[in-house]
Every structure is written in structure tokens, then in C-alpha cells.
Amino acid sequence: MSVLVDARGLLCPLPVLRLRKVLLGQAAGARVRLLATDAMAAVDVPHFCDESGHALIGQRDLEDGAIEFVVERGPSAPSAAGGLTPEGI
């Protein structure tokens, strides 16, 4: 079962920030679904995943104009207890 982050109606950078916050509280391998209506999320979410060590499992356009992303928390991504950014940044 995945966690849902509903960021419909929010503009950049809020969808990614909400996703990041939820991922920080998840164990490695956990999946999070993000719904966003901001077109920039199609650029921002994949970039965020690449930079943060998470895996973008899927992305699709929904009939209501939203974009659905499925993101898997990476094993080396920081946790809420371990800090907010990976080492070296």
C-alpha cells in the first residue's frame, strides 16, 4: 500500500516539497503516490528523484488534468532522523 500526497492546485515548488517531507518519514523501499496539477511537476519530480536517491517508478497523466507520480524511497536517501540533505551537498 502506498502513501498518497495530494498536491493538486499547488504550484512549484510545493508539490516536490510535500513529496520530500513524506518520503523523509518513510522506510527505504516505501512507495509514495503524488498527484499534482502544476505542469512543472513533470520536470521537478524526476529531477528531485535523481538528485535525492529516490526512484521514479511511474508517471502518467490523469483524465482530470493531474499528473500521477509513483516514487520509491531510495535506500541511501536521508531520513527525518538523519538530516535533510545527503552528504556532500
ZAKOL-159425 format. One record per atom (N, C-alpha, C): atom name; x, y, z. Coordinates in nm, 4 decimals, always signed. Last residue first. Layout:
BEGIN
+-------+----------+----------+----------+
| atome |        u |        v |        w |
+-------+----------+----------+----------+
|    CA |        X |        Y |        Z |
...
+-------+----------+----------+----------+
end
This chain:
BEGIN
+-------+----------+----------+----------+
| atome |        u |        v |        w |
+-------+----------+----------+----------+
|     N |  +2.6294 |  +1.7701 |  -0.0055 |
|    CA |  +2.5545 |  +1.8808 |  -0.0672 |
|     C |  +2.5525 |  +1.9979 |  +0.0281 |
|     N |  +2.7568 |  +1.5717 |  +0.1326 |
|    CA |  +2.8250 |  +1.6283 |  +0.0163 |
|     C |  +2.7487 |  +1.7411 |  -0.0510 |
|     N |  +2.4848 |  +1.3651 |  +0.2223 |
|    CA |  +2.6193 |  +1.4150 |  +0.2476 |
|     C |  +2.6778 |  +1.4713 |  +0.1194 |
|     N |  +2.1482 |  +1.4863 |  +0.1611 |
|    CA |  +2.2533 |  +1.3856 |  +0.1535 |
|     C |  +2.3895 |  +1.4479 |  +0.1812 |
|     N |  +1.9509 |  +1.6621 |  +0.4041 |
|    CA |  +2.0177 |  +1.6560 |  +0.2764 |
|     C |  +2.1224 |  +1.5455 |  +0.2767 |
|     N |  +1.8376 |  +1.6386 |  +0.6546 |
|    CA |  +1.7509 |  +1.6722 |  +0.5437 |
|     C |  +1.8181 |  +1.6646 |  +0.4076 |
|     N |  +1.8855 |  +1.3737 |  +0.8970 |
|    CA |  +1.9163 |  +1.5003 |  +0.8327 |
|     C |  +1.8325 |  +1.5199 |  +0.7090 |
|     N |  +1.7995 |  +1.1431 |  +1.0236 |
|    CA |  +1.9391 |  +1.1537 |  +0.9830 |
|     C |  +1.9774 |  +1.2842 |  +0.9168 |
|     N |  +1.5319 |  +1.1474 |  +1.0725 |
|    CA |  +1.6206 |  +1.1436 |  +1.1882 |
|     C |  +1.7640 |  +1.1717 |  +1.1500 |
|     N |  +1.4289 |  +1.1395 |  +0.8178 |
|    CA |  +1.3967 |  +1.2554 |  +0.9016 |
|     C |  +1.4908 |  +1.2611 |  +1.0214 |
|     N |  +1.6964 |  +1.0192 |  +0.6065 |
|    CA |  +1.5711 |  +1.0031 |  +0.6800 |
|     C |  +1.5465 |  +1.1281 |  +0.7623 |
|     N |  +1.8356 |  +1.0412 |  +0.2743 |
|    CA |  +1.8336 |  +1.0747 |  +0.4170 |
|     C |  +1.6976 |  +1.0505 |  +0.4790 |
|     N |  +1.8839 |  +0.7540 |  +0.0649 |
|    CA |  +1.8260 |  +0.8867 |  +0.0857 |
|     C |  +1.8214 |  +0.9155 |  +0.2353 |
|     N |  +1.9604 |  +0.5015 |  +0.0150 |
|    CA |  +2.0630 |  +0.5909 |  +0.0682 |
|     C |  +2.0120 |  +0.7322 |  +0.0902 |
|     N |  +1.7325 |  +0.3734 |  -0.0839 |
|    CA |  +1.7981 |  +0.3202 |  +0.0360 |
|     C |  +1.9002 |  +0.4151 |  +0.0961 |
|     N |  +1.4500 |  +0.5826 |  -0.1830 |
|    CA |  +1.5797 |  +0.5196 |  -0.2049 |
|     C |  +1.6457 |  +0.4742 |  -0.0762 |
|     N |  +1.1101 |  +0.5299 |  -0.2203 |
|    CA |  +1.2151 |  +0.5900 |  -0.1383 |
|     C |  +1.3439 |  +0.5116 |  -0.1554 |
|     N |  +0.9565 |  +0.5629 |  -0.5295 |
|    CA |  +1.0032 |  +0.4694 |  -0.4269 |
|     C |  +1.1197 |  +0.5332 |  -0.3531 |
|     N |  +0.6710 |  +0.7172 |  -0.6589 |
|    CA |  +0.8115 |  +0.7315 |  -0.6225 |
|     C |  +0.8442 |  +0.6312 |  -0.5127 |
|     N |  +0.4579 |  +0.7868 |  -0.9098 |
|    CA |  +0.4830 |  +0.6857 |  -0.8077 |
|     C |  +0.6335 |  +0.6876 |  -0.7836 |
|     N |  +0.2446 |  +1.0526 |  -1.0015 |
|    CA |  +0.3809 |  +1.0012 |  -0.9922 |
|     C |  +0.3826 |  +0.8924 |  -0.8857 |
|     N |  +0.0045 |  +1.1851 |  -1.2132 |
|    CA |  +0.0297 |  +1.0934 |  -1.1021 |
|     C |  +0.1732 |  +1.0425 |  -1.1125 |
|     N |  -0.1260 |  +1.4976 |  -1.2876 |
|    CA |  -0.0207 |  +1.4014 |  -1.3186 |
|     C |  -0.0010 |  +1.3163 |  -1.1941 |
|     N |  -0.4548 |  +1.6118 |  -1.3858 |
|    CA |  -0.3462 |  +1.5926 |  -1.2899 |
|     C |  -0.2430 |  +1.4957 |  -1.3467 |
|     N |  -0.6644 |  +1.6083 |  -1.5593 |
|    CA |  -0.5589 |  +1.7068 |  -1.5826 |
|     C |  -0.4432 |  +1.6962 |  -1.4860 |
|     N |  -0.8386 |  +1.4022 |  -1.5265 |
|    CA |  -0.8781 |  +1.5305 |  -1.4687 |
|     C |  -0.7721 |  +1.6392 |  -1.4852 |
|     N |  -0.7104 |  +1.1772 |  -1.6311 |
|    CA |  -0.8162 |  +1.2412 |  -1.7091 |
|     C |  -0.8560 |  +1.3784 |  -1.6565 |
|     N |  -0.3531 |  +1.1955 |  -1.5805 |
|    CA |  -0.4872 |  +1.1515 |  -1.5443 |
|     C |  -0.5908 |  +1.2310 |  -1.6230 |
|     N |  -0.0441 |  +1.0818 |  -1.6989 |
|    CA |  -0.1430 |  +1.1896 |  -1.7000 |
|     C |  -0.2791 |  +1.1297 |  -1.6675 |
|     N |  +0.2098 |  +0.9255 |  -1.4998 |
|    CA |  +0.1053 |  +0.9220 |  -1.6028 |
|     C |  +0.0122 |  +1.0403 |  -1.5863 |
|     N |  +0.4940 |  +0.7484 |  -1.4026 |
|    CA |  +0.4355 |  +0.8815 |  -1.4190 |
|     C |  +0.3298 |  +0.8710 |  -1.5270 |
|     N |  +0.6863 |  +0.5406 |  -1.1794 |
|    CA |  +0.5921 |  +0.5648 |  -1.2874 |
|     C |  +0.5397 |  +0.7062 |  -1.2865 |
|     N |  +0.9125 |  +0.5443 |  -1.0180 |
|    CA |  +0.8618 |  +0.4165 |  -1.0677 |
|     C |  +0.7683 |  +0.4365 |  -1.1862 |
|     N |  +1.1883 |  +0.7046 |  -0.9490 |
|    CA |  +1.0589 |  +0.7365 |  -1.0087 |
|     C |  +1.0106 |  +0.6097 |  -1.0779 |
|     N |  +1.3631 |  +0.6579 |  -0.6533 |
|    CA |  +1.3348 |  +0.6038 |  -0.7865 |
|     C |  +1.1956 |  +0.6460 |  -0.8307 |
|     N |  +1.6015 |  +0.8761 |  -0.4879 |
|    CA |  +1.4746 |  +0.8045 |  -0.4933 |
|     C |  +1.4517 |  +0.7554 |  -0.6359 |
|     N |  +1.8211 |  +1.0418 |  -0.4671 |
|    CA |  +1.8394 |  +0.8987 |  -0.4481 |
|     C |  +1.7117 |  +0.8177 |  -0.4431 |
|     N |  +1.8043 |  +1.3092 |  -0.5272 |
|    CA |  +1.7842 |  +1.2691 |  -0.3878 |
|     C |  +1.7995 |  +1.1194 |  -0.3632 |
|     N |  +1.8288 |  +1.3548 |  -0.7993 |
|    CA |  +1.9204 |  +1.4232 |  -0.7090 |
|     C |  +1.9154 |  +1.3698 |  -0.5656 |
|     N |  +1.6187 |  +1.2007 |  -0.9058 |
|    CA |  +1.7572 |  +1.1778 |  -0.9472 |
|     C |  +1.8563 |  +1.2356 |  -0.8472 |
|     N |  +1.3971 |  +1.3238 |  -0.7799 |
|    CA |  +1.4277 |  +1.1823 |  -0.7565 |
|     C |  +1.5731 |  +1.1514 |  -0.7916 |
|     N |  +1.4101 |  +1.5855 |  -0.8875 |
|    CA |  +1.4206 |  +1.5642 |  -0.7440 |
|     C |  +1.4610 |  +1.4196 |  -0.7130 |
|     N |  +1.3615 |  +1.5226 |  -1.1590 |
|    CA |  +1.4885 |  +1.5841 |  -1.1177 |
|     C |  +1.5127 |  +1.5626 |  -0.9680 |
|     N |  +1.0966 |  +1.4221 |  -1.1479 |
|    CA |  +1.2073 |  +1.3365 |  -1.1911 |
|     C |  +1.3445 |  +1.3910 |  -1.1496 |
|     N |  +0.9733 |  +1.6660 |  -1.0401 |
|    CA |  +0.9719 |  +1.5387 |  -0.9670 |
|     C |  +1.0818 |  +1.4442 |  -1.0160 |
|     N |  +1.0114 |  +1.8774 |  -1.2341 |
|    CA |  +1.0664 |  +1.8841 |  -1.0988 |
|     C |  +1.0755 |  +1.7492 |  -1.0287 |
|     N |  +0.8718 |  +1.8089 |  -1.4658 |
|    CA |  +1.0158 |  +1.8328 |  -1.4715 |
|     C |  +1.0769 |  +1.8177 |  -1.3321 |
|     N |  +0.6157 |  +1.7772 |  -1.3794 |
|    CA |  +0.6674 |  +1.6783 |  -1.4741 |
|     C |  +0.8177 |  +1.6915 |  -1.4933 |
|     N |  +0.5688 |  +2.0064 |  -1.2363 |
|    CA |  +0.5960 |  +1.8844 |  -1.1603 |
|     C |  +0.6528 |  +1.7759 |  -1.2513 |
|     N |  +0.4892 |  +2.1996 |  -1.4124 |
|    CA |  +0.6316 |  +2.1934 |  -1.3787 |
|     C |  +0.6668 |  +2.0695 |  -1.2972 |
|     N |  +0.2118 |  +2.1853 |  -1.4142 |
|    CA |  +0.2858 |  +2.1233 |  -1.5246 |
|     C |  +0.4349 |  +2.1115 |  -1.4945 |
|     N |  +0.0293 |  +2.1065 |  -1.1330 |
|    CA |  +0.1273 |  +2.2014 |  -1.1855 |
|     C |  +0.2111 |  +2.1314 |  -1.2924 |
|     N |  -0.1142 |  +1.9051 |  -1.0230 |
|    CA |  -0.1707 |  +1.9683 |  -1.1413 |
|     C |  -0.0759 |  +2.0702 |  -1.2027 |
|     N |  -0.0374 |  +1.5861 |  -0.8812 |
|    CA |  -0.0060 |  +1.7279 |  -0.8980 |
|     C |  -0.0704 |  +1.7795 |  -1.0257 |
|     N |  -0.0028 |  +1.3302 |  -0.6540 |
|    CA |  -0.0929 |  +1.3874 |  -0.7544 |
|     C |  -0.0649 |  +1.5364 |  -0.7617 |
|     N |  +0.2091 |  +1.0685 |  -0.5739 |
|    CA |  +0.1926 |  +1.2131 |  -0.5741 |
|     C |  +0.0978 |  +1.2500 |  -0.6862 |
|     N |  +0.2623 |  +0.7906 |  -0.3724 |
|    CA |  +0.1938 |  +0.8435 |  -0.4907 |
|     C |  +0.1758 |  +0.9935 |  -0.4721 |
|     N |  +0.5395 |  +0.6109 |  -0.2604 |
|    CA |  +0.4529 |  +0.7260 |  -0.2366 |
|     C |  +0.3938 |  +0.7686 |  -0.3702 |
|     N |  +0.6720 |  +0.3168 |  -0.1140 |
|    CA |  +0.6248 |  +0.3891 |  -0.2322 |
|     C |  +0.5259 |  +0.4976 |  -0.1926 |
|     N |  +0.9722 |  +0.2133 |  +0.0461 |
|    CA |  +0.8314 |  +0.2531 |  +0.0541 |
|     C |  +0.7947 |  +0.3331 |  -0.0698 |
|     N |  +1.2443 |  +0.1818 |  +0.0295 |
|    CA |  +1.1599 |  +0.0911 |  -0.0474 |
|     C |  +1.0118 |  +0.1243 |  -0.0437 |
|     N |  +1.3120 |  +0.2882 |  +0.3575 |
|    CA |  +1.3644 |  +0.2602 |  +0.2235 |
|     C |  +1.2755 |  +0.1570 |  +0.1553 |
|     N |  +1.0276 |  +0.4369 |  +0.5244 |
|    CA |  +1.1412 |  +0.3446 |  +0.5204 |
|     C |  +1.1867 |  +0.3276 |  +0.3756 |
|     N |  +0.9398 |  +0.7874 |  +0.5556 |
|    CA |  +0.9169 |  +0.6506 |  +0.5101 |
|     C |  +1.0447 |  +0.5680 |  +0.5163 |
|     N |  +0.9809 |  +1.0527 |  +0.6029 |
|    CA |  +0.9224 |  +0.9732 |  +0.7102 |
|     C |  +0.9001 |  +0.8273 |  +0.6758 |
|     N |  +1.0713 |  +1.1531 |  +0.3634 |
|    CA |  +1.1621 |  +1.1538 |  +0.4782 |
|     C |  +1.1110 |  +1.0662 |  +0.5922 |
|     N |  +0.8417 |  +1.1488 |  +0.2047 |
|    CA |  +0.9463 |  +1.0484 |  +0.1837 |
|     C |  +1.0422 |  +1.0407 |  +0.3012 |
|     N |  +0.7090 |  +1.3786 |  +0.2993 |
|    CA |  +0.6500 |  +1.2461 |  +0.3218 |
|     C |  +0.7567 |  +1.1376 |  +0.3064 |
|     N |  +0.8864 |  +1.5788 |  +0.2103 |
|    CA |  +0.8523 |  +1.5668 |  +0.3521 |
|     C |  +0.7964 |  +1.4284 |  +0.3840 |
|     N |  +0.8818 |  +1.5388 |  -0.0691 |
|    CA |  +1.0060 |  +1.5239 |  +0.0081 |
|     C |  +0.9771 |  +1.5006 |  +0.1555 |
|     N |  +0.6170 |  +1.6095 |  -0.1290 |
|    CA |  +0.6668 |  +1.4745 |  -0.1558 |
|     C |  +0.7901 |  +1.4463 |  -0.0713 |
|     N |  +0.6237 |  +1.8819 |  -0.0616 |
|    CA |  +0.5325 |  +1.7903 |  +0.0093 |
|     C |  +0.5775 |  +1.6453 |  -0.0078 |
|     N |  +0.8138 |  +1.9694 |  -0.2487 |
|    CA |  +0.8403 |  +1.9846 |  -0.1049 |
|     C |  +0.7492 |  +1.8942 |  -0.0219 |
|     N |  +0.6825 |  +1.9156 |  -0.4890 |
|    CA |  +0.8065 |  +1.8437 |  -0.4561 |
|     C |  +0.8375 |  +1.8552 |  -0.3075 |
|     N |  +0.4601 |  +2.0970 |  -0.4679 |
|    CA |  +0.4407 |  +1.9522 |  -0.4834 |
|     C |  +0.5647 |  +1.8709 |  -0.4458 |
|     N |  +0.5943 |  +2.3601 |  -0.4298 |
|    CA |  +0.5208 |  +2.2922 |  -0.3230 |
|     C |  +0.4946 |  +2.1430 |  -0.3468 |
|     N |  +0.7356 |  +2.5379 |  -0.5851 |
|    CA |  +0.7952 |  +2.4063 |  -0.5613 |
|     C |  +0.7162 |  +2.3196 |  -0.4630 |
|     N |  +0.4695 |  +2.5074 |  -0.8109 |
|    CA |  +0.6112 |  +2.4827 |  -0.7864 |
|     C |  +0.6633 |  +2.5828 |  -0.6832 |
|     N |  +0.1387 |  +2.5109 |  -0.6632 |
|    CA |  +0.2377 |  +2.5474 |  -0.7638 |
|     C |  +0.3782 |  +2.5168 |  -0.7157 |
|     N |  -0.1495 |  +2.3071 |  -0.6138 |
|    CA |  -0.0300 |  +2.3722 |  -0.5601 |
|     C |  +0.0702 |  +2.3982 |  -0.6718 |
|     N |  -0.3493 |  +2.1606 |  -0.7311 |
|    CA |  -0.3749 |  +2.3017 |  -0.7049 |
|     C |  -0.2559 |  +2.3772 |  -0.6483 |
|     N |  -0.2603 |  +1.8603 |  -0.5731 |
|    CA |  -0.3367 |  +1.9262 |  -0.6794 |
|     C |  -0.3672 |  +2.0696 |  -0.6375 |
|     N |  -0.1209 |  +1.6990 |  -0.4076 |
|    CA |  -0.0688 |  +1.8343 |  -0.4252 |
|     C |  -0.1398 |  +1.9057 |  -0.5397 |
|     N |  -0.1515 |  +1.4479 |  -0.2025 |
|    CA |  -0.2385 |  +1.5208 |  -0.2940 |
|     C |  -0.1921 |  +1.6660 |  -0.3007 |
|     N |  +0.0123 |  +1.1636 |  -0.1631 |
|    CA |  +0.0341 |  +1.3063 |  -0.1413 |
|     C |  -0.0488 |  +1.3782 |  -0.2464 |
|     N |  -0.0393 |  +0.8487 |  -0.0203 |
|    CA |  -0.0821 |  +0.9451 |  -0.1213 |
|     C |  -0.0519 |  +1.0868 |  -0.0752 |
|     N |  +0.1509 |  +0.5519 |  +0.0123 |
|    CA |  +0.1026 |  +0.6741 |  +0.0748 |
|     C |  +0.0667 |  +0.7713 |  -0.0374 |
|     N |  +0.0597 |  +0.2176 |  -0.0872 |
|    CA |  +0.1405 |  +0.3384 |  -0.0947 |
|     C |  +0.0714 |  +0.4539 |  -0.0237 |
|     N |  +0.0858 |  -0.1187 |  +0.0000 |
|    CA |  +0.0000 |  +0.0000 |  +0.0000 |
|     C |  +0.0891 |  +0.1233 |  +0.0000 |
+-------+----------+----------+----------+
end
